[in-house]
Amino acid sequence: MSQKYDYDLIVIGAGSGGLVGAVGATKLGLRTALVEGRSIGGDCLNYGCVPSKSLLEAARKAKTVRKAGEAGIKVDGYSIDYEAVKARVTAVQDTIREHEDAAWFRNMGMDVIEGFGSFKDPHTVEVNGTTITGKIVLLATGSRAAPLPVKGIEEAGFVTNESVFSMPEFPKRFAIIGGGPIGTEMAWAHCQLGAEVTVFEAAPEILSKDDPEMAAVVRRSLEEDGGRVLCQSKVLSVEKTGSGKKIIYERKGAEEELEVDEILVAVGRAPNVEKLKLENAGVKYGRRGIEVNASQRTNVKHIYAIGDVIGGFMFTHSAGLQAGTFIRKAIFGLPAKTSFKGFPWCTYTDPELANVGLNESMAKKEGVPYVVARAEFRDNDRAIAEGRREGLVKVLLEPPSLFGLRGGRILGAQIVGQHAGEMIHEFALAIKAGAKAKDIMSTVHAYPTLSEINKRGISLYFGEKLFQPKTRKWLGRIFGYAGITHPGKEKAAHG
């Protein structure tokens, strides 16, 4: 006789990944318990994607007003109401919460238990002093801002991604420690809203995991908008002063100091594993999070983990992807593995920086042969019309032959420019489907659109190969064309 459990599935963590798993299981008829000790929606809704993109939209509107004169629109005397900006951020979150609260999920048929869950044994979870048992357990507890081991920082005080959207006062002098995606996005947003922003980054460049050439475009834009970026800098200590907080840092061998009103710490993420008592279930984990295989299964057969708590790609859409693998493997019993082939991600600064597949640094490290096709926004008619000509597209191709009839698969792409996050999906689909350069080159793109740049980059690469003197000579000999004696240089064609 099989053992009886209270639930077919216990999900610990109601962030994006946990919700996908819990909702999918419930709709498939499994008796499901959803355990959450904080706010339903996890980091994305409460402290991440939703509030950050709402704040970034306010920043973009501020920049549009500030730059309106470039389009012949005169705007006099505009001001920024910080309290109204924060109120809109909250309103956006509340709108989404209408479909992501406990009552909504209970009405769907699952049990929502509010409290932190921890293991008593591999099948038993304790919440608020009460135990429940589950045949399958899914861990999706997410991550939090990693601590910064700097003298005086705790005493002086700071904000993280969890508190930056609810600061009681707008920081006119704002320091951001960490030049990754969170730090860079918040730096750009607060610059547009009127702060004097300084970014401290230990690496040689911000967005150090991205293509250096593309990251440099984001940095240049940030600096043009008034931000100050101090790469290869190390924060040594922080002191509270009568008028703010003093940061003592080292850069280029010299010690300097800077007084600010507030500090955002954005030096990485730490997995939320401490409250789970994983040792009681025998689940292996380390500094980077819970250890899982490609099917999202831990070393304990019936326990799975997804999202930030396992490290790796820490994105809402990666957690959703992993939740899909969990459903196929744990619920349907099918062979399933998470594949990040064609997985896109984006940093939502202005310009945006989007990625999919390999970049040049990755290709070199992995020893993958490649060629680069590229095009710049400045040669695109839509970008010219909108006055947003900064940025470029780089496409890594498998070395082609016979003008792309052989080889030429898309290995990766990076786009830095306005709406890069929307444009990257053409390449994501190409990689996922195994499409080649010729497939994009032969696809008609509407004119005038920014997406034409995707096609233009590849077309320019093959154009250089095709329009050579030897090609003209070959055509002349075969077909008897007279040709031109002194072919001129091609002027950049738009459209």
C-alpha positions as CSV (number, residue, x, y, z in Angstrom):
1,M,0.0,0.0,0.0
2,S,1.4,3.4,-1.0
3,Q,2.1,5.9,1.7
4,K,-0.4,8.7,2.1
5,Y,0.6,12.3,2.1
6,D,-1.3,15.5,3.0
7,Y,-0.4,16.9,-0.4
8,D,0.7,15.7,-3.8
9,L,2.9,18.7,-4.0
10,I,4.3,21.3,-1.6
11,V,5.8,24.4,-3.1
12,I,8.0,26.5,-0.9
13,G,8.3,30.0,-2.3
14,A,5.6,32.0,-4.2
15,G,7.8,33.9,-6.6
16,S,7.5,33.6,-10.4
17,G,8.9,30.0,-10.6
18,G,7.0,28.7,-7.6
19,L,3.7,30.2,-8.9
20,V,4.2,28.6,-12.3
21,G,4.8,25.2,-10.6
22,A,1.9,25.5,-8.1
23,V,-0.6,26.8,-10.7
24,G,0.4,24.1,-13.3
25,A,0.1,21.3,-10.7
26,T,-3.3,22.6,-9.4
27,K,-4.7,22.9,-12.9
28,L,-3.6,19.3,-13.5
29,G,-5.5,18.1,-10.5
30,L,-2.8,17.7,-7.9
31,R,-3.5,18.6,-4.3
32,T,-1.1,21.5,-3.8
33,A,0.1,23.6,-0.9
34,L,1.9,26.9,-1.6
35,V,4.0,28.1,1.3
36,E,5.3,31.7,1.4
37,G,6.8,33.6,4.4
38,R,6.9,37.0,2.8
39,S,4.8,38.5,-0.1
40,I,3.3,36.5,-2.9
41,G,4.9,37.4,-6.2
42,G,8.4,37.1,-4.9
43,D,11.3,39.4,-5.9
44,C,9.9,40.1,-9.3
45,L,6.6,41.7,-8.3
46,N,7.7,43.2,-4.9
47,Y,11.4,44.2,-5.3
48,G,12.6,43.5,-8.8
49,C,11.2,43.5,-12.3
50,V,7.9,45.2,-11.8
51,P,8.9,48.2,-9.5
52,S,12.2,48.7,-11.4
53,K,10.6,48.8,-14.8
54,S,7.9,51.2,-13.5
55,L,10.6,53.5,-12.1
56,L,12.6,53.2,-15.4
57,E,9.5,54.3,-17.3
58,A,9.2,57.4,-15.1
59,A,12.9,58.1,-15.9
60,R,12.3,57.7,-19.6
61,K,9.4,60.1,-19.5
62,A,11.6,62.6,-17.7
63,K,14.4,62.2,-20.3
64,T,11.8,62.6,-23.1
65,V,10.6,65.9,-21.6
66,R,14.2,67.1,-21.1
67,K,15.1,66.2,-24.7
68,A,11.9,67.4,-26.3
69,G,13.5,70.5,-27.6
70,E,15.5,68.4,-30.1
71,A,12.3,67.6,-31.9
72,G,11.1,71.2,-31.9
73,I,8.9,70.9,-28.8
74,K,9.4,73.6,-26.2
75,V,8.7,72.5,-22.6
76,D,9.0,75.1,-19.8
77,G,9.3,74.6,-16.1
78,Y,8.7,70.9,-15.7
79,S,9.3,69.3,-12.3
80,I,9.6,65.8,-10.9
81,D,7.3,64.8,-8.0
82,Y,9.1,61.9,-6.3
83,E,6.2,61.0,-4.1
84,A,4.0,60.7,-7.2
85,V,6.6,58.6,-8.9
86,K,6.7,56.2,-6.0
87,A,2.9,56.1,-5.9
88,R,2.7,55.0,-9.5
89,V,5.2,52.3,-8.9
90,T,3.0,51.0,-6.0
91,A,-0.1,51.3,-8.2
92,V,1.5,49.2,-10.9
93,Q,2.3,46.5,-8.3
94,D,-1.2,46.6,-6.9
95,T,-2.7,46.2,-10.4
96,I,-0.7,43.0,-10.9
97,R,-1.5,41.8,-7.4
98,E,-5.1,41.6,-8.3
99,H,-4.2,38.3,-10.0
100,E,-1.4,37.3,-7.6
101,D,-2.8,37.3,-4.1
102,A,-3.6,34.5,-1.6
103,A,-7.3,34.7,-2.2
104,W,-6.9,34.3,-6.0
105,F,-4.8,31.2,-5.6
106,R,-7.0,29.7,-2.9
107,N,-10.0,30.2,-5.2
108,M,-8.1,28.3,-7.9
109,G,-8.0,25.3,-5.5
110,M,-4.6,25.2,-3.8
111,D,-3.9,25.8,-0.1
112,V,-1.9,28.9,0.5
113,I,0.0,28.8,3.8
114,E,1.5,32.0,4.9
115,G,4.7,31.4,6.8
116,F,8.3,30.2,6.3
117,G,8.6,26.5,5.5
118,S,11.4,24.3,6.7
119,F,12.1,20.5,6.5
120,K,11.6,18.2,9.4
121,D,12.4,15.2,7.2
122,P,12.5,14.7,3.4
123,H,8.7,14.6,3.1
124,T,7.7,16.7,6.1
125,V,7.6,20.5,6.1
126,E,6.9,22.6,9.2
127,V,5.2,26.0,8.9
128,N,4.2,28.1,11.9
129,G,4.6,25.1,14.2
130,T,2.4,22.9,12.1
131,T,3.6,20.1,9.9
132,I,2.4,19.0,6.5
133,T,3.6,16.2,4.3
134,G,4.1,16.1,0.5
135,K,4.8,13.4,-2.0
136,I,6.8,15.9,-4.1
137,V,8.4,19.1,-2.9
138,L,9.4,22.1,-5.1
139,L,11.8,24.7,-3.6
140,A,11.6,28.2,-5.1
141,T,12.7,30.5,-2.4
142,G,14.6,33.0,-4.5
143,S,17.5,35.2,-3.5
144,R,18.4,38.4,-1.8
145,A,21.0,41.1,-2.1
146,A,24.4,39.8,-1.2
147,P,26.0,41.5,1.8
148,L,28.9,44.0,1.4
149,P,31.7,43.3,3.9
150,V,32.8,46.9,4.3
151,K,33.6,48.6,7.6
152,G,30.9,51.0,8.8
153,I,28.3,50.2,6.1
154,E,25.8,48.6,8.6
155,E,26.1,51.6,11.0
156,A,25.8,54.2,8.3
157,G,22.9,52.4,6.6
158,F,22.1,51.6,3.0
159,V,19.3,50.4,0.7
160,T,19.1,47.3,-1.5
161,N,16.7,46.4,-4.3
162,E,14.2,45.6,-1.6
163,S,14.1,49.2,-0.2
164,V,15.3,51.5,-3.0
165,F,11.8,51.9,-4.3
166,S,10.4,53.2,-1.0
167,M,13.1,55.6,0.2
168,P,11.4,58.3,2.3
169,E,13.4,61.1,0.5
170,F,14.9,61.3,-3.0
171,P,18.7,61.2,-2.6
172,K,20.2,64.1,-4.4
173,R,23.6,62.6,-4.0
174,F,23.3,58.8,-4.6
175,A,26.1,56.2,-4.6
176,I,25.6,52.8,-6.1
177,I,28.1,50.1,-5.2
178,G,28.0,47.5,-8.0
179,G,27.9,48.1,-11.7
180,G,25.9,45.0,-12.7
181,P,22.4,45.1,-14.2
182,I,20.6,46.2,-11.0
183,G,23.2,48.9,-10.2
184,T,23.4,50.2,-13.7
185,E,19.6,50.3,-14.2
186,M,19.1,52.2,-10.9
187,A,22.0,54.5,-11.7
188,W,20.4,55.5,-15.0
189,A,16.9,55.9,-13.5
190,H,18.0,58.2,-10.7
191,C,20.2,60.3,-13.0
192,Q,17.1,61.0,-15.1
193,L,15.1,61.9,-12.0
194,G,17.7,64.5,-10.9
195,A,20.2,62.8,-8.7
196,E,24.0,63.1,-8.8
197,V,24.9,59.5,-9.2
198,T,28.2,57.8,-8.7
199,V,28.7,54.1,-9.5
200,F,31.5,52.2,-7.9
201,E,32.6,49.0,-9.8
202,A,35.6,46.8,-9.0
203,A,35.8,45.4,-12.5
204,P,37.4,47.3,-15.5
205,E,33.9,47.9,-16.9
206,I,30.3,48.0,-15.8
207,L,28.1,45.0,-16.9
208,S,31.3,42.9,-16.8
209,K,29.4,39.8,-18.0
210,D,28.4,41.4,-21.2
211,D,30.3,42.1,-24.4
212,P,32.8,44.9,-23.5
213,E,32.1,46.9,-26.6
214,M,28.3,46.9,-25.9
215,A,28.7,47.7,-22.2
216,A,30.9,50.7,-23.1
217,V,27.9,52.1,-25.1
218,V,25.7,51.9,-21.9
219,R,28.4,53.5,-19.8
220,R,29.0,56.4,-22.3
221,S,25.2,57.1,-22.3
222,L,25.1,57.0,-18.5
223,E,28.0,59.5,-18.3
224,E,26.4,61.7,-20.9
225,D,23.3,61.9,-18.8
226,G,25.3,63.1,-15.8
227,G,26.3,59.8,-14.1
228,R,29.8,59.3,-12.8
229,V,31.3,55.8,-13.2
230,L,34.3,54.8,-11.2
231,C,35.5,51.4,-12.5
232,Q,38.4,49.5,-10.9
233,S,37.5,51.2,-7.6
234,K,37.2,49.5,-4.2
235,V,35.1,50.8,-1.3
236,L,37.1,50.6,1.9
237,S,34.8,52.0,4.5
238,V,31.7,54.1,5.1
239,E,31.1,56.7,7.8
240,K,27.9,58.4,8.9
241,T,28.2,62.2,8.9
242,G,26.0,65.1,10.0
243,S,24.8,65.7,6.5
244,G,24.9,62.2,4.9
245,K,27.3,59.3,4.5
246,K,31.0,59.4,3.6
247,I,32.5,56.7,1.4
248,I,36.2,56.1,1.5
249,Y,37.4,54.3,-1.5
250,E,40.6,53.4,-3.4
251,R,41.1,54.0,-7.1
252,K,44.2,53.9,-9.2
253,G,46.3,53.5,-6.1
254,A,45.0,56.6,-4.4
255,E,42.5,56.9,-1.5
256,E,39.6,59.3,-2.0
257,E,36.3,60.1,-0.3
258,L,32.8,61.1,-1.4
259,E,29.9,62.3,0.7
260,V,26.4,61.2,-0.4
261,D,22.9,61.1,0.9
262,E,22.2,57.4,0.3
263,I,23.9,54.3,-0.8
264,L,22.5,51.4,-2.8
265,V,24.3,48.1,-2.4
266,A,24.1,45.9,-5.5
267,V,27.1,43.6,-5.5
268,G,25.3,40.4,-6.4
269,R,22.7,37.9,-5.0
270,A,22.7,35.3,-2.3
271,P,20.3,32.3,-2.4
272,N,17.6,32.0,0.3
273,V,18.5,28.6,1.8
274,E,19.0,29.3,5.5
275,K,15.4,28.9,6.7
276,L,14.8,25.7,4.8
277,K,16.8,23.4,7.1
278,L,17.9,21.5,4.0
279,E,20.1,19.2,6.1
280,N,17.0,17.6,7.7
281,A,16.0,16.5,4.2
282,G,19.5,15.6,3.1
283,V,19.5,18.1,0.2
284,K,22.9,19.2,-1.0
285,Y,23.6,22.9,-1.4
286,G,26.5,25.3,-1.4
287,R,27.4,29.0,-1.4
288,R,25.8,29.4,-4.9
289,G,22.6,27.6,-3.9
290,I,20.9,24.3,-4.0
291,E,22.5,21.7,-6.3
292,V,20.2,20.3,-9.1
293,N,20.6,18.4,-12.3
294,A,19.3,19.4,-15.7
295,S,15.9,18.1,-14.7
296,Q,15.8,20.5,-11.7
297,R,16.0,17.5,-9.4
298,T,18.1,17.6,-6.2
299,N,20.0,14.7,-4.9
300,V,16.8,13.7,-3.1
301,K,14.6,12.0,-5.7
302,H,11.3,13.7,-4.9
303,I,12.7,17.2,-4.1
304,Y,13.2,19.7,-6.9
305,A,14.5,23.3,-7.0
306,I,14.1,26.2,-9.5
307,G,14.9,29.9,-9.8
308,D,17.4,32.1,-8.0
309,V,17.8,29.6,-5.1
310,I,19.9,27.4,-7.5
311,G,22.1,30.2,-8.8
312,G,22.9,30.5,-12.5
313,F,20.6,32.6,-14.6
314,M,18.7,34.7,-12.1
315,F,15.8,36.0,-14.2
316,T,12.0,35.7,-13.9
317,H,11.9,34.0,-17.3
318,S,14.6,31.4,-16.4
319,A,12.6,30.4,-13.3
320,G,9.5,30.0,-15.5
321,L,11.5,27.9,-17.9
322,Q,12.8,25.7,-15.1
323,A,9.2,25.4,-13.7
324,G,8.1,23.9,-17.1
325,T,10.9,21.3,-16.8
326,F,9.8,20.5,-13.3
327,I,6.1,19.9,-14.4
328,R,7.2,17.6,-17.3
329,K,9.6,15.6,-15.2
330,A,8.0,15.5,-11.7
331,I,4.3,15.5,-12.6
332,F,4.1,13.7,-16.0
333,G,7.2,11.6,-15.4
334,L,8.6,12.5,-18.8
335,P,12.3,12.8,-19.7
336,A,12.9,16.6,-19.4
337,K,15.9,18.8,-19.2
338,T,16.2,22.6,-19.0
339,S,17.9,24.0,-22.1
340,F,19.1,27.6,-22.2
341,K,19.7,27.4,-25.9
342,G,18.3,30.6,-27.4
343,F,17.8,32.1,-23.9
344,P,17.6,35.9,-24.0
345,W,18.2,38.5,-21.3
346,C,18.2,42.3,-21.2
347,T,19.5,45.2,-19.1
348,Y,16.8,47.9,-19.2
349,T,19.0,51.0,-19.2
350,D,18.7,53.6,-22.0
351,P,20.0,52.4,-24.4
352,E,19.0,48.8,-23.5
353,L,21.5,46.0,-23.8
354,A,20.1,42.6,-24.9
355,N,21.9,39.3,-25.3
356,V,21.2,35.8,-26.5
357,G,23.6,32.9,-27.1
358,L,27.4,33.4,-27.3
359,N,29.2,36.7,-27.3
360,E,32.8,37.1,-28.5
361,S,34.3,36.6,-25.0
362,M,32.3,33.4,-24.5
363,A,33.1,32.1,-28.0
364,K,36.8,32.6,-27.5
365,K,36.8,31.0,-24.0
366,E,34.9,28.0,-25.4
367,G,37.1,27.7,-28.5
368,V,34.1,28.1,-30.9
369,P,35.0,29.4,-34.4
370,Y,32.9,32.4,-35.4
371,V,32.7,35.5,-37.6
372,V,31.0,38.7,-36.7
373,A,28.3,40.5,-38.6
374,R,27.4,44.0,-37.4
375,A,25.4,47.1,-38.1
376,E,24.9,50.4,-36.3
377,F,21.7,52.3,-35.4
378,R,23.1,55.5,-36.9
379,D,22.5,54.0,-40.4
380,N,18.9,53.0,-39.7
381,D,16.2,55.4,-41.0
382,R,13.8,54.8,-38.0
383,A,16.6,55.6,-35.6
384,I,17.5,58.7,-37.5
385,A,13.8,59.8,-37.5
386,E,13.5,59.3,-33.8
387,G,16.9,61.0,-33.0
388,R,18.2,57.9,-31.3
389,R,21.2,56.8,-33.3
390,E,23.4,55.4,-30.6
391,G,24.0,51.6,-30.5
392,L,24.8,48.7,-32.6
393,V,24.0,45.0,-33.4
394,K,26.6,42.3,-33.3
395,V,25.8,38.8,-34.6
396,L,28.1,35.8,-34.1
397,L,27.9,33.4,-37.0
398,E,29.2,30.0,-37.6
399,P,31.8,30.6,-40.4
400,P,29.8,30.3,-43.6
401,S,30.8,29.3,-47.1
402,L,29.2,29.6,-50.5
403,F,27.6,32.9,-49.4
404,G,25.8,31.2,-46.6
405,L,24.5,28.2,-48.4
406,R,26.8,26.2,-46.1
407,G,27.3,27.0,-42.4
408,G,26.2,30.3,-41.2
409,R,24.2,29.3,-38.1
410,I,23.4,32.0,-35.6
411,L,25.6,31.4,-32.6
412,G,24.7,34.5,-30.6
413,A,23.7,38.2,-30.8
414,Q,24.0,41.3,-28.8
415,I,22.1,44.5,-29.3
416,V,22.6,47.8,-27.6
417,G,20.2,50.5,-28.5
418,Q,16.6,51.6,-27.9
419,H,14.1,48.7,-27.7
420,A,17.0,46.1,-27.8
421,G,15.0,43.9,-25.5
422,E,12.2,43.7,-28.1
423,M,14.6,43.2,-31.1
424,I,16.6,40.3,-29.6
425,H,13.8,37.7,-29.9
426,E,14.4,37.3,-33.7
427,F,17.8,35.9,-32.9
428,A,16.5,33.9,-29.9
429,L,14.1,32.1,-32.3
430,A,16.8,31.7,-34.9
431,I,19.1,30.0,-32.4
432,K,16.4,27.8,-30.9
433,A,15.3,26.7,-34.4
434,G,18.8,26.3,-35.8
435,A,18.2,28.9,-38.4
436,K,21.1,30.3,-40.5
437,A,22.2,33.8,-41.5
438,K,20.5,33.4,-44.9
439,D,17.2,32.8,-43.2
440,I,17.2,36.2,-41.6
441,M,18.8,37.8,-44.6
442,S,15.9,36.5,-46.8
443,T,13.2,37.5,-44.4
444,V,11.4,40.8,-45.3
445,H,11.5,43.3,-42.5
446,A,8.9,46.2,-42.4
447,Y,10.3,49.6,-43.3
448,P,11.0,51.8,-41.4
449,T,11.7,49.7,-38.3
450,L,14.6,49.3,-35.9
451,S,14.5,45.5,-36.5
452,E,15.8,46.2,-40.0
453,I,19.2,46.5,-38.3
454,N,19.1,42.8,-37.5
455,K,18.9,42.0,-41.2
456,R,21.3,44.8,-42.2
457,G,24.2,43.5,-40.1
458,I,24.1,40.1,-41.7
459,S,23.5,41.6,-45.2
460,L,26.6,43.8,-44.8
461,Y,28.7,40.9,-43.9
462,F,27.8,38.9,-46.9
463,G,27.8,42.0,-49.1
464,E,31.5,42.5,-48.3
465,K,32.1,38.9,-49.5
466,L,29.9,39.2,-52.6
467,F,30.8,42.7,-53.9
468,Q,34.5,42.1,-54.5
469,P,36.6,42.8,-57.7
470,K,36.9,39.0,-58.3
471,T,33.1,38.7,-58.4
472,R,32.8,41.5,-61.0
473,K,35.5,39.9,-63.1
474,W,33.8,36.5,-62.8
475,L,30.5,38.0,-63.9
476,G,32.1,39.9,-66.8
477,R,33.8,36.8,-68.1
478,I,30.7,34.6,-67.8
479,F,28.1,37.0,-69.1
480,G,30.1,39.5,-71.1
481,Y,29.2,42.6,-69.0
482,A,31.3,45.7,-69.8
483,G,31.4,46.7,-66.2
484,I,32.7,50.0,-64.8
485,T,36.3,51.1,-64.8
486,H,36.4,52.8,-61.4
487,P,33.7,51.6,-59.0
488,G,33.0,54.2,-56.3
489,K,32.7,53.6,-52.6
490,E,29.3,52.5,-51.4
491,K,27.5,55.2,-49.5
492,A,25.6,53.8,-46.4
493,A,22.2,52.9,-47.7
494,H,19.2,53.5,-45.4
495,G,16.2,51.2,-45.6
